[in-house]
Amino acid sequence: MKIILQKPVDNLGAPGDVVDVADGYARNYLVPRGLAIKAHKGAAKQAESLQRAHSVRVSKQKVEFEELAARLASAGPIRVSARAG
């Protein structure tokens, strides 16, 4: 069964990806949990918009994480104290 992913699914894809999965997996797991919808002719535009939104969200997160990494790197060494023995 061809489906369009609504949310990221491990080992399957990102939102907007059109993937082919077993009927039971789609019908019993992905669709009821809102992770995917059935792919049909009118869903192509929806898949494109999901992909665009996902790429925008990922690029924003990447910028935020790079800023955080720069702040951590400029702060100097990080010391974590722990008991040993």
N, C-alpha and C positions, 0 to 999 in steps of 0.2 A: 504494500500500500504506500502510495506517495503522500507525504505529509509536509507541512510547513511548520518549522519550529517557531514557537512564540517566545521561548526563554532558552538560555543556554542549557544544553544537556551533555553531560560528560560522555566522551567517546562517540558522540553523534554529531554535534555541530553547534553553531551559534544561531541566534534569532534571525529569521529570514531565510535560512538554508532550506532547500527542498531536498528531502532525503527519502530513500525507499527503505521501509522497515517491514517486519513481519506484521500481518494483520492483527494478531492477538496482542502484540506489544503496543501497537498504536491504539487499538480499541480499548484495551484493559488498563493501560498504564499512562500513556502520554496524553491522550485526549481528555480523560476524566480529571487529570491534575492540572489541566490548562497549559501544558507544556507544548502542545502542538494542535494544529487543525488539519483537516483533510485538504489536500491540494486539489483545486479544480480550476477551471479556466479563469474565473474572476479573481482568484487569489494571487495572481502574479504581481499585481500592483501593490498589494498588501505586503508581499514578501520583499519587494524592493524597498518599501518604506521602513520595514523592520530592519533590514540590513543597513540602511542609511542611519537610522536612529542608533543602532548598536555601534556602528563605527564612530559616530560623534561621541557617544558615551565613553567608548574605550579611549579615544584620543584625549578627552578631558581628564580621565583618570590617569593616563600616562603622564600628562603635564603635572598633575598634582603630585604623583609619586616621584617624579624627577625633582620637583621642588623640595619634597620631604627628604629625599636622598641627599641633596645638596646641603640642606640644613644640618643633617646628621653628620655628614662628612666634615663640615666646617666647625662643628662643635668640638671636635677632638675625639680622643679615645673614650670609649664607653666602658665603665667599670661595673661589673656585676659581682656582688659578693654572695658567696654561698658557703654553707658549712660542708666540711669534708670529714670523712672518717667513718 
